[in-house]
Amino acid sequence: MSHTTLISKLFEINAIKFGEFKLKTGSLSPIYIDLRVTISYPDVLKMVAEAMWDKVKNLEFDIICGVPYTALPIATAISLEHNKPMIMRRKEVKDYGTRKAIEGAFQPGQHVLVVEDLVTSGSSVFETIEPLELEQLKVKDIVVLLDREQGGKENINSRGCNLHSVLTMSVLLDTLRNEKKIDQAMFDKVQEYIKSTQVKK
């Protein structure tokens, strides 16, 4: 499956939006990628999961863990299709029952592949890695559909982990412009925003 097909499908189901959106980092972005909508389109969810699996199928890992909440359906799709055990990080640890931060069966020392929808600064990835490491699980690889190219990859690399992305924002924008889904003005606007918000080296 080509990147063009995947990007066109995501655009069709309104998973790629243009306007003004406040991100977790606090900045206002002219583009928003909302992969939550893929749960209503099983064929597109499967395409996303397969594209991400293709990036990591040759890596060594024992378990996968999706970053809550958007990446959980993607991680589940990968787990089911490729028979890979999955664990889940609780976003809120309950004060009753087992009070676990990590749900599922695992052993200390196992390698976990972290699955995330996209990366901006990398903060949500670290929020998942830390409780995994507290359980003595090892994380060195993270797979995402989209690297927004705003410093997340560098942040993740600086912590000794590898980011594997199916798409970058540059590829996404080029494809949308070439397929006439956006005009040159919107292309330039998003490019300028990405440049201006990159973490300075």
Z-matrix of the N, CA and C atoms (Angstrom, degrees):
N
C 1 1.466
C 2 1.530 1 109.64
N 3 1.326 2 115.52 1 132.14
C 4 1.463 3 119.24 2 -177.51
C 5 1.532 4 110.93 3 -82.51
N 6 1.331 5 114.57 4 157.17
C 7 1.467 6 120.23 5 175.49
C 8 1.527 7 110.29 6 -60.82
N 9 1.333 8 116.11 7 -35.62
C 10 1.471 9 120.37 8 -179.11
C 11 1.531 10 110.40 9 -60.94
N 12 1.330 11 116.31 10 -44.66
C 13 1.468 12 120.76 11 179.54
C 14 1.523 13 110.73 12 -61.17
N 15 1.322 14 116.04 13 -46.77
C 16 1.470 15 120.91 14 -178.46
C 17 1.527 16 110.84 15 -63.17
N 18 1.323 17 117.46 16 -47.57
C 19 1.470 18 121.75 17 -179.05
C 20 1.531 19 110.48 18 -62.56
N 21 1.328 20 116.59 19 -42.44
C 22 1.475 21 120.61 20 179.11
C 23 1.524 22 110.84 21 -61.86
N 24 1.336 23 116.66 22 -41.23
C 25 1.465 24 121.33 23 178.71
C 26 1.529 25 110.45 24 -63.35
N 27 1.323 26 116.61 25 -44.87
C 28 1.471 27 120.94 26 -179.70
C 29 1.527 28 110.60 27 -62.89
N 30 1.336 29 116.00 28 -38.33
C 31 1.461 30 120.66 29 178.14
C 32 1.531 31 110.30 30 -66.16
N 33 1.326 32 116.18 31 -41.65
C 34 1.476 33 122.37 32 -179.79
C 35 1.530 34 112.28 33 -58.84
N 36 1.337 35 116.99 34 -40.56
C 37 1.473 36 120.25 35 -176.28
C 38 1.533 37 111.81 36 -90.12
N 39 1.343 38 115.94 37 9.96
C 40 1.471 39 121.60 38 177.20
C 41 1.532 40 112.78 39 67.34
N 42 1.333 41 116.04 40 29.84
C 43 1.470 42 119.91 41 174.08
C 44 1.532 43 110.50 42 -82.01
N 45 1.329 44 115.92 43 -15.85
C 46 1.473 45 121.77 44 174.76
C 47 1.518 46 106.39 45 -115.72
N 48 1.335 47 115.07 46 117.28
C 49 1.478 48 119.88 47 -176.04
C 50 1.536 49 109.71 48 -121.65
N 51 1.309 50 115.40 49 151.47
C 52 1.464 51 121.70 50 176.30
C 53 1.521 52 109.03 51 -122.71
N 54 1.332 53 115.47 52 141.10
C 55 1.470 54 121.68 53 -177.29
C 56 1.517 55 109.00 54 160.67
N 57 1.338 56 116.41 55 -127.20
C 58 1.475 57 120.63 56 176.16
C 59 1.522 58 107.90 57 -138.96
N 60 1.314 59 116.29 58 117.44
C 61 1.463 60 121.41 59 -173.22
C 62 1.514 61 110.39 60 -132.92
N 63 1.325 62 115.77 61 132.26
C 64 1.474 63 120.19 62 177.12
C 65 1.524 64 108.87 63 -84.04
N 66 1.321 65 116.70 64 126.06
C 67 1.461 66 121.44 65 -179.53
C 68 1.521 67 110.65 66 -92.88
N 69 1.354 68 115.14 67 169.39
C 70 1.465 69 121.01 68 177.49
C 71 1.531 70 111.02 69 -57.66
N 72 1.344 71 115.64 70 -31.61
C 73 1.472 72 120.20 71 -179.27
C 74 1.529 73 111.74 72 -72.51
N 75 1.355 74 116.83 73 -12.10
C 76 1.464 75 119.99 74 179.64
C 77 1.516 76 113.57 75 100.23
N 78 1.342 77 116.92 76 -15.13
C 79 1.467 78 118.56 77 -178.22
C 80 1.524 79 110.71 78 -81.51
N 81 1.335 80 115.80 79 155.54
C 82 1.465 81 122.12 80 178.01
C 83 1.519 82 108.55 81 -94.63
N 84 1.308 83 116.79 82 119.29
C 85 1.454 84 121.73 83 -175.26
C 86 1.527 85 111.21 84 -108.10
N 87 1.347 86 117.35 85 140.08
C 88 1.471 87 119.96 86 176.73
C 89 1.531 88 112.23 87 -80.12
N 90 1.344 89 117.03 88 -6.01
C 91 1.463 90 120.61 89 178.71
C 92 1.517 91 109.08 90 -131.48
N 93 1.327 92 116.10 91 142.67
C 94 1.462 93 120.61 92 178.89
C 95 1.524 94 108.26 93 -136.26
N 96 1.322 95 115.22 94 128.38
C 97 1.465 96 120.50 95 177.75
C 98 1.523 97 106.70 96 -105.22
N 99 1.326 98 116.43 97 115.31
C 100 1.469 99 121.62 98 -176.21
C 101 1.524 100 109.69 99 -117.55
N 102 1.331 101 115.61 100 89.89
C 103 1.463 102 119.79 101 -177.28
C 104 1.522 103 112.87 102 -79.28
N 105 1.342 104 117.26 103 -4.05
C 106 1.472 105 119.12 104 177.09
C 107 1.522 106 111.16 105 -58.97
N 108 1.322 107 116.34 106 -32.28
C 109 1.468 108 120.98 107 -176.62
C 110 1.532 109 111.97 108 -66.08
N 111 1.333 110 117.94 109 -19.57
C 112 1.474 111 120.04 110 -177.97
C 113 1.528 112 112.59 111 -63.44
N 114 1.349 113 118.07 112 -20.05
C 115 1.472 114 119.10 113 179.07
C 116 1.523 115 111.65 114 -64.14
N 117 1.338 116 116.46 115 -20.90
C 118 1.474 117 120.39 116 178.49
C 119 1.527 118 112.69 117 -90.20
N 120 1.329 119 116.38 118 -3.09
C 121 1.467 120 122.26 119 -179.42
C 122 1.532 121 108.94 120 -130.57
N 123 1.342 122 117.48 121 82.07
C 124 1.468 123 120.33 122 -174.26
C 125 1.528 124 114.21 123 -54.52
N 126 1.348 125 116.86 124 -34.58
C 127 1.474 126 118.69 125 -179.97
C 128 1.521 127 110.90 126 -65.31
N 129 1.354 128 117.27 127 -38.53
C 130 1.470 129 120.64 128 -179.84
C 131 1.533 130 109.94 129 -73.99
N 132 1.323 131 117.00 130 -40.12
C 133 1.468 132 120.82 131 176.92
C 134 1.528 133 109.76 132 -57.73
N 135 1.312 134 115.64 133 -42.32
C 136 1.468 135 120.15 134 179.75
C 137 1.531 136 110.61 135 -65.47
N 138 1.331 137 117.08 136 -39.99
C 139 1.470 138 121.31 137 177.49
C 140 1.522 139 111.26 138 -60.99
N 141 1.336 140 115.95 139 -43.23
C 142 1.471 141 121.37 140 179.01
C 143 1.528 142 110.02 141 -63.09
N 144 1.335 143 116.16 142 -48.12
C 145 1.466 144 121.23 143 -178.65
C 146 1.524 145 111.03 144 -60.82
N 147 1.343 146 116.79 145 -42.34
C 148 1.465 147 120.52 146 -178.83
C 149 1.529 148 111.91 147 -68.10
N 150 1.336 149 116.41 148 -39.46
C 151 1.466 150 120.26 149 178.82
C 152 1.533 151 109.98 150 -62.97
N 153 1.339 152 116.09 151 -38.39
C 154 1.470 153 120.32 152 179.55
C 155 1.530 154 110.73 153 -72.43
N 156 1.342 155 116.30 154 -40.18
C 157 1.469 156 119.79 155 177.75
C 158 1.536 157 110.66 156 -59.87
N 159 1.336 158 116.55 157 -40.79
C 160 1.472 159 120.49 158 179.95
C 161 1.528 160 112.27 159 -58.49
N 162 1.339 161 117.07 160 -29.13
C 163 1.476 162 120.96 161 -179.90
C 164 1.527 163 112.23 162 -74.51
N 165 1.324 164 117.15 163 -24.27
C 166 1.477 165 119.05 164 -170.32
C 167 1.526 166 114.41 165 -124.63
N 168 1.344 167 117.31 166 1.51
C 169 1.472 168 119.26 167 -171.52
C 170 1.528 169 113.34 168 -62.04
N 171 1.331 170 118.00 169 -20.47
C 172 1.464 171 120.12 170 -179.61
C 173 1.529 172 113.04 171 -98.06
N 174 1.330 173 117.03 172 3.69
C 175 1.470 174 120.63 173 178.49
C 176 1.527 175 110.03 174 -84.26
N 177 1.329 176 114.92 175 159.79
C 178 1.472 177 120.65 176 177.70
C 179 1.531 178 109.11 177 -95.23
N 180 1.336 179 117.30 178 116.89
C 181 1.462 180 121.07 179 173.51
C 182 1.530 181 108.44 180 -157.40
N 183 1.343 182 115.16 181 155.87
C 184 1.469 183 120.83 182 -175.34
C 185 1.529 184 112.89 183 -100.09
N 186 1.329 185 115.28 184 -35.31
C 187 1.476 186 121.55 185 -171.58
C 188 1.522 187 107.66 186 -139.51
N 189 1.342 188 115.89 187 156.62
C 190 1.458 189 118.93 188 171.05
C 191 1.528 190 109.87 189 -116.45
N 192 1.327 191 115.03 190 151.40
C 193 1.463 192 120.51 191 179.77
C 194 1.522 193 108.39 192 -139.99
N 195 1.334 194 116.49 193 117.10
C 196 1.461 195 120.96 194 177.74
C 197 1.519 196 110.84 195 -83.11
N 198 1.331 197 116.08 196 140.61
C 199 1.469 198 120.64 197 176.02
C 200 1.529 199 107.45 198 -74.31
N 201 1.348 200 118.34 199 125.67
C 202 1.472 201 119.40 200 -179.72
C 203 1.531 202 110.20 201 -70.38
N 204 1.373 203 116.71 202 144.95
C 205 1.457 204 125.25 203 -1.92
C 206 1.530 205 111.50 204 -105.82
N 207 1.302 206 117.06 205 -28.72
C 208 1.469 207 120.88 206 -169.99
C 209 1.524 208 113.47 207 -58.97
N 210 1.327 209 117.60 208 -36.18
C 211 1.466 210 120.22 209 -175.54
C 212 1.527 211 113.13 210 -82.33
N 213 1.339 212 118.06 211 -8.61
C 214 1.476 213 119.45 212 -177.73
C 215 1.532 214 112.59 213 -61.99
N 216 1.341 215 120.06 214 -46.73
C 217 1.469 216 118.64 215 177.40
C 218 1.534 217 112.37 216 -62.24
N 219 1.333 218 116.76 217 -35.18
C 220 1.472 219 120.48 218 179.36
C 221 1.530 220 109.43 219 -65.55
N 222 1.337 221 116.08 220 -47.36
C 223 1.471 222 120.80 221 179.27
C 224 1.526 223 110.21 222 -61.46
N 225 1.328 224 116.77 223 -39.96
C 226 1.474 225 121.10 224 179.08
C 227 1.526 226 110.50 225 -63.69
N 228 1.332 227 116.65 226 -42.79
C 229 1.478 228 120.93 227 178.94
C 230 1.527 229 110.52 228 -61.23
N 231 1.331 230 117.10 229 -41.81
C 232 1.478 231 121.00 230 178.35
C 233 1.524 232 110.02 231 -65.71
N 234 1.324 233 116.20 232 -44.42
C 235 1.468 234 121.71 233 -179.07
C 236 1.521 235 111.19 234 -58.95
N 237 1.320 236 116.90 235 -46.57
C 238 1.464 237 121.71 236 -177.84
C 239 1.530 238 112.08 237 -68.31
N 240 1.310 239 115.65 238 -42.48
C 241 1.468 240 119.77 239 -175.74
C 242 1.530 241 112.27 240 -71.74
N 243 1.339 242 116.52 241 -32.97
C 244 1.472 243 119.86 242 -172.49
C 245 1.528 244 113.12 243 -117.82
N 246 1.336 245 115.77 244 11.98
C 247 1.462 246 121.34 245 174.93
C 248 1.529 247 112.45 246 54.37
N 249 1.337 248 115.85 247 42.67
C 250 1.464 249 121.74 248 178.55
C 251 1.528 250 108.28 249 -102.62
N 252 1.335 251 118.64 250 125.83
C 253 1.466 252 119.89 251 177.59
C 254 1.527 253 110.98 252 -58.55
N 255 1.319 254 114.70 253 149.68
C 256 1.468 255 120.40 254 -177.49
C 257 1.521 256 109.64 255 -129.92
N 258 1.314 257 115.53 256 145.80
C 259 1.461 258 121.44 257 170.21
C 260 1.523 259 107.51 258 -123.78
N 261 1.316 260 116.38 259 166.32
C 262 1.455 261 120.30 260 -175.02
C 263 1.527 262 110.26 261 -133.79
N 264 1.333 263 114.75 262 132.91
C 265 1.477 264 118.72 263 173.31
C 266 1.517 265 108.91 264 -90.07
N 267 1.321 266 114.77 265 129.81
C 268 1.462 267 118.77 266 174.57
C 269 1.526 268 109.02 267 -75.93
N 270 1.323 269 116.13 268 134.96
C 271 1.465 270 118.92 269 176.15
C 272 1.525 271 108.91 270 -75.12
N 273 1.336 272 115.39 271 -38.19
C 274 1.470 273 119.92 272 176.40
C 275 1.532 274 106.63 273 -121.95
N 276 1.333 275 116.06 274 121.18
C 277 1.469 276 119.65 275 177.83
C 278 1.523 277 108.19 276 -80.06
N 279 1.330 278 116.87 277 125.26
C 280 1.468 279 121.57 278 -178.05
C 281 1.531 280 110.20 279 -71.53
N 282 1.333 281 116.11 280 150.51
C 283 1.466 282 118.76 281 177.59
C 284 1.533 283 110.86 282 -95.85
N 285 1.325 284 116.21 283 20.96
C 286 1.468 285 120.92 284 175.64
C 287 1.531 286 107.70 285 -141.32
N 288 1.327 287 116.84 286 175.55
C 289 1.460 288 120.21 287 -178.55
C 290 1.521 289 110.69 288 67.48
N 291 1.336 290 116.69 289 -137.92
C 292 1.473 291 119.77 290 -176.50
C 293 1.532 292 112.28 291 -80.25
N 294 1.337 293 117.44 292 -17.85
C 295 1.476 294 123.56 293 -178.32
C 296 1.529 295 112.77 294 57.04
N 297 1.313 296 116.16 295 30.59
C 298 1.466 297 119.91 296 -178.60
C 299 1.524 298 111.71 297 -80.00
N 300 1.338 299 115.42 298 145.69
C 301 1.465 300 120.64 299 172.50
C 302 1.524 301 109.83 300 -87.65
N 303 1.344 302 116.17 301 -29.73
C 304 1.467 303 121.68 302 -179.65
C 305 1.519 304 109.04 303 -119.32
N 306 1.329 305 116.12 304 124.33
C 307 1.464 306 121.68 305 179.94
C 308 1.527 307 110.38 306 -101.58
N 309 1.330 308 116.00 307 144.84
C 310 1.456 309 120.48 308 177.84
C 311 1.524 310 111.24 309 117.76
N 312 1.327 311 115.99 310 179.37
C 313 1.466 312 121.80 311 -178.11
C 314 1.528 313 109.87 312 -99.73
N 315 1.325 314 115.67 313 126.89
C 316 1.470 315 119.80 314 179.48
C 317 1.521 316 109.56 315 -156.88
N 318 1.320 317 115.25 316 163.67
C 319 1.465 318 122.15 317 177.42
C 320 1.523 319 108.99 318 -123.35
N 321 1.349 320 118.31 319 140.99
C 322 1.461 321 120.01 320 174.56
C 323 1.532 322 110.20 321 -53.30
N 324 1.330 323 115.96 322 139.54
C 325 1.461 324 120.35 323 178.85
C 326 1.517 325 114.05 324 95.95
N 327 1.342 326 116.87 325 -11.74
C 328 1.464 327 118.72 326 178.38
C 329 1.526 328 110.82 327 -72.32
N 330 1.330 329 115.14 328 151.80
C 331 1.469 330 121.24 329 179.68
C 332 1.530 331 109.77 330 -93.54
N 333 1.319 332 115.01 331 131.17
C 334 1.464 333 121.37 332 -177.88
C 335 1.528 334 110.00 333 -112.64
N 336 1.334 335 115.75 334 130.70
C 337 1.460 336 121.09 335 169.82
C 338 1.527 337 106.98 336 -91.86
N 339 1.326 338 116.42 337 120.63
C 340 1.468 339 120.74 338 178.41
C 341 1.525 340 108.93 339 -89.08
N 342 1.337 341 115.79 340 130.11
C 343 1.465 342 122.55 341 -179.13
C 344 1.531 343 108.25 342 -109.68
N 345 1.331 344 116.44 343 125.47
C 346 1.466 345 121.27 344 179.49
C 347 1.526 346 108.40 345 -134.69
N 348 1.339 347 117.14 346 153.45
C 349 1.469 348 119.00 347 -178.12
C 350 1.525 349 110.96 348 -73.42
N 351 1.330 350 116.27 349 -50.45
C 352 1.467 351 119.68 350 178.13
C 353 1.523 352 109.69 351 -152.01
N 354 1.317 353 115.28 352 163.96
C 355 1.464 354 120.77 353 -178.94
C 356 1.525 355 109.42 354 -125.38
N 357 1.337 356 115.18 355 129.41
C 358 1.467 357 121.34 356 172.88
C 359 1.528 358 107.60 357 -108.36
N 360 1.346 359 116.60 358 -74.87
C 361 1.469 360 120.18 359 177.48
C 362 1.531 361 112.00 360 -98.90
N 363 1.332 362 115.80 361 -19.34
C 364 1.468 363 120.11 362 -176.68
C 365 1.517 364 113.55 363 96.32
N 366 1.345 365 117.87 364 -2.02
C 367 1.473 366 120.60 365 -173.84
C 368 1.528 367 112.67 366 -61.93
N 369 1.343 368 117.84 367 -40.57
C 370 1.475 369 119.24 368 -177.61
C 371 1.532 370 110.86 369 -68.73
N 372 1.324 371 116.40 370 -30.25
C 373 1.469 372 120.61 371 176.47
C 374 1.528 373 109.70 372 -64.89
N 375 1.342 374 116.30 373 -44.62
C 376 1.469 375 119.58 374 -179.41
C 377 1.528 376 111.73 375 -66.67
N 378 1.347 377 116.58 376 -31.33
C 379 1.466 378 120.10 377 177.63
C 380 1.532 379 111.25 378 -64.61
N 381 1.323 380 116.59 379 -23.53
C 382 1.468 381 121.22 380 176.87
C 383 1.534 382 110.83 381 -91.56
N 384 1.319 383 116.62 382 -39.24
C 385 1.482 384 119.63 383 -178.37
C 386 1.526 385 111.28 384 -62.39
N 387 1.343 386 117.53 385 -41.76
C 388 1.473 387 119.71 386 -173.94
C 389 1.527 388 113.49 387 -59.69
N 390 1.357 389 120.18 388 -50.81
C 391 1.467 390 118.43 389 177.59
C 392 1.526 391 113.35 390 -64.68
N 393 1.334 392 117.66 391 -28.61
C 394 1.470 393 120.10 392 176.00
C 395 1.526 394 109.74 393 -65.37
N 396 1.333 395 115.49 394 -44.37
C 397 1.467 396 119.41 395 -179.44
C 398 1.522 397 111.90 396 -68.11
N 399 1.335 398 117.00 397 -29.30
C 400 1.467 399 120.00 398 176.02
C 401 1.532 400 111.10 399 -64.43
N 402 1.328 401 116.07 400 -25.65
C 403 1.477 402 121.69 401 176.81
C 404 1.531 403 111.05 402 -90.93
N 405 1.345 404 115.90 403 12.28
C 406 1.478 405 122.97 404 179.19
C 407 1.530 406 113.02 405 63.79
N 408 1.325 407 115.20 406 29.40
C 409 1.462 408 120.40 407 172.07
C 410 1.528 409 108.18 408 -91.68
N 411 1.315 410 116.46 409 151.51
C 412 1.462 411 120.56 410 -176.52
C 413 1.535 412 110.04 411 -105.77
N 414 1.321 413 115.69 412 133.19
C 415 1.470 414 120.84 413 178.17
C 416 1.521 415 108.63 414 -125.81
N 417 1.327 416 116.03 415 120.76
C 418 1.476 417 117.72 416 173.12
C 419 1.529 418 112.34 417 -129.70
N 420 1.349 419 116.53 418 -13.23
C 421 1.468 420 119.09 419 -178.42
C 422 1.527 421 111.78 420 -127.11
N 423 1.325 422 114.84 421 136.17
C 424 1.464 423 122.65 422 177.20
C 425 1.526 424 106.72 423 -126.49
N 426 1.339 425 117.26 424 132.00
C 427 1.462 426 120.12 425 176.42
C 428 1.530 427 108.85 426 -114.59
N 429 1.327 428 115.76 427 135.23
C 430 1.470 429 121.31 428 178.75
C 431 1.528 430 108.92 429 -133.44
N 432 1.321 431 115.61 430 157.01
C 433 1.459 432 118.39 431 173.31
C 434 1.526 433 109.67 432 -73.92
N 435 1.343 434 116.02 433 -43.11
C 436 1.470 435 119.68 434 -172.90
C 437 1.526 436 112.66 435 -133.79
N 438 1.317 437 115.22 436 128.05
C 439 1.466 438 121.98 437 168.39
C 440 1.527 439 106.11 438 -97.19
N 441 1.335 440 115.47 439 114.67
C 442 1.475 441 119.10 440 -177.87
C 443 1.531 442 112.13 441 -72.80
N 444 1.331 443 116.76 442 -4.19
C 445 1.477 444 122.61 443 177.31
C 446 1.526 445 111.63 444 60.05
N 447 1.344 446 114.86 445 42.68
C 448 1.465 447 119.23 446 178.92
C 449 1.530 448 111.77 447 -118.39
N 450 1.327 449 116.65 448 20.95
C 451 1.467 450 120.30 449 175.35
C 452 1.515 451 115.00 450 111.62
N 453 1.346 452 116.72 451 -8.10
C 454 1.466 453 119.97 452 -178.26
C 455 1.517 454 113.21 453 -61.96
N 456 1.325 455 115.72 454 -43.58
C 457 1.475 456 120.54 455 -178.80
C 458 1.526 457 110.18 456 -59.64
N 459 1.336 458 115.45 457 -44.46
C 460 1.471 459 119.85 458 -179.20
C 461 1.532 460 110.79 459 -65.48
N 462 1.344 461 116.79 460 -41.07
C 463 1.474 462 120.18 461 177.67
C 464 1.520 463 111.13 462 -61.22
N 465 1.324 464 116.07 463 -43.36
C 466 1.467 465 120.94 464 -178.77
C 467 1.533 466 110.22 465 -66.97
N 468 1.337 467 116.42 466 -43.49
C 469 1.471 468 119.79 467 178.36
C 470 1.516 469 111.74 468 -62.42
N 471 1.342 470 116.19 469 -36.01
C 472 1.473 471 119.77 470 -177.71
C 473 1.528 472 111.80 471 -67.92
N 474 1.357 473 116.36 472 -18.61
C 475 1.476 474 120.53 473 176.52
C 476 1.525 475 111.65 474 -93.79
N 477 1.332 476 116.41 475 7.93
C 478 1.457 477 120.05 476 177.08
C 479 1.517 478 114.77 477 84.32
N 480 1.339 479 117.31 478 18.10
C 481 1.464 480 120.93 479 178.37
C 482 1.528 481 109.95 480 -113.61
N 483 1.324 482 115.76 481 163.23
C 484 1.466 483 121.64 482 179.57
C 485 1.522 484 110.16 483 -111.48
N 486 1.332 485 116.13 484 132.33
C 487 1.461 486 120.72 485 176.41
C 488 1.529 487 108.67 486 -100.86
N 489 1.341 488 115.80 487 125.57
C 490 1.464 489 121.54 488 177.67
C 491 1.527 490 106.85 489 -113.01
N 492 1.331 491 117.26 490 111.71
C 493 1.462 492 119.53 491 -177.29
C 494 1.527 493 110.50 492 -115.26
N 495 1.343 494 115.24 493 138.34
C 496 1.467 495 121.01 494 177.10
C 497 1.527 496 109.22 495 -71.40
N 498 1.342 497 116.17 496 -44.80
C 499 1.459 498 122.31 497 -176.90
C 500 1.518 499 110.65 498 -127.89
N 501 1.312 500 116.15 499 153.41
C 502 1.467 501 121.49 500 167.23
C 503 1.530 502 107.16 501 -112.49
N 504 1.314 503 115.75 502 163.22
C 505 1.468 504 119.36 503 178.40
C 506 1.532 505 110.54 504 -60.68
N 507 1.331 506 117.14 505 -35.50
C 508 1.477 507 120.37 506 179.51
C 509 1.521 508 111.18 507 -60.50
N 510 1.349 509 116.27 508 -47.15
C 511 1.472 510 121.02 509 179.70
C 512 1.524 511 110.02 510 -63.92
N 513 1.337 512 116.36 511 -42.90
C 514 1.464 513 121.56 512 -179.80
C 515 1.531 514 110.85 513 -58.60
N 516 1.330 515 116.04 514 -48.54
C 517 1.468 516 120.37 515 -177.83
C 518 1.523 517 111.96 516 -66.67
N 519 1.332 518 116.15 517 -43.68
C 520 1.469 519 120.04 518 178.56
C 521 1.530 520 110.46 519 -57.72
N 522 1.328 521 115.20 520 -44.54
C 523 1.470 522 120.02 521 -178.02
C 524 1.524 523 111.12 522 -65.19
N 525 1.341 524 117.07 523 -45.12
C 526 1.466 525 120.41 524 -179.09
C 527 1.533 526 111.21 525 -63.49
N 528 1.332 527 116.14 526 -37.01
C 529 1.474 528 119.22 527 178.53
C 530 1.540 529 109.86 528 -70.62
N 531 1.332 530 116.49 529 -45.51
C 532 1.468 531 120.06 530 -178.64
C 533 1.525 532 112.15 531 -63.22
N 534 1.339 533 115.25 532 -32.36
C 535 1.467 534 120.18 533 179.53
C 536 1.535 535 112.02 534 -87.53
N 537 1.346 536 115.32 535 5.19
C 538 1.475 537 122.68 536 178.68
C 539 1.535 538 113.51 537 60.74
N 540 1.354 539 115.82 538 32.74
C 541 1.471 540 120.94 539 175.42
C 542 1.533 541 109.77 540 -85.92
N 543 1.352 542 115.92 541 -27.18
C 544 1.470 543 120.38 542 174.74
C 545 1.531 544 107.83 543 -132.73
N 546 1.337 545 115.39 544 156.56
C 547 1.468 546 119.16 545 178.50
C 548 1.529 547 110.35 546 -92.01
N 549 1.321 548 115.32 547 175.30
C 550 1.476 549 120.53 548 -177.05
C 551 1.532 550 111.33 549 -62.83
N 552 1.335 551 116.48 550 -35.53
C 553 1.475 552 120.17 551 -178.48
C 554 1.530 553 110.74 552 -62.40
N 555 1.336 554 117.36 553 -44.74
C 556 1.467 555 120.86 554 179.00
C 557 1.524 556 110.59 555 -68.09
N 558 1.328 557 116.03 556 -39.60
C 559 1.463 558 121.35 557 176.68
C 560 1.531 559 109.79 558 -55.46
N 561 1.348 560 115.82 559 -49.99
C 562 1.468 561 121.19 560 -178.73
C 563 1.527 562 111.60 561 -63.75
N 564 1.329 563 115.74 562 -39.99
C 565 1.472 564 120.70 563 -178.30
C 566 1.536 565 110.96 564 -62.54
N 567 1.323 566 116.16 565 -45.45
C 568 1.466 567 119.51 566 -179.42
C 569 1.529 568 110.32 567 -69.17
N 570 1.333 569 117.10 568 -41.25
C 571 1.472 570 121.16 569 178.18
C 572 1.527 571 110.37 570 -57.62
N 573 1.326 572 115.56 571 -44.75
C 574 1.472 573 120.88 572 -178.75
C 575 1.532 574 110.31 573 -63.79
N 576 1.332 575 115.95 574 -41.93
C 577 1.468 576 120.77 575 178.49
C 578 1.529 577 110.93 576 -61.72
N 579 1.327 578 116.61 577 -46.28
C 580 1.471 579 120.59 578 -178.77
C 581 1.530 580 110.03 579 -60.84
N 582 1.331 581 116.14 580 -45.39
C 583 1.474 582 120.33 581 179.27
C 584 1.515 583 111.51 582 -60.24
N 585 1.335 584 116.19 583 -43.70
C 586 1.471 585 120.66 584 -173.56
C 587 1.529 586 112.82 585 -73.23
N 588 1.322 587 117.04 586 -18.89
C 589 1.472 588 119.19 587 -177.09
C 590 1.522 589 113.01 588 -108.19
N 591 1.319 590 117.55 589 5.94
C 592 1.456 591 119.16 590 178.65
C 593 1.523 592 110.02 591 -67.56
N 594 1.329 593 114.74 592 143.31
C 595 1.465 594 119.74 593 175.75
C 596 1.520 595 107.41 594 -66.48
N 597 1.328 596 114.89 595 125.95
C 598 1.474 597 118.57 596 -178.69
C 599 1.526 598 110.05 597 -73.59
N 600 1.329 599 115.17 598 135.34
C 601 1.466 600 120.24 599 179.79
C 602 1.518 601 109.45 600 -75.63
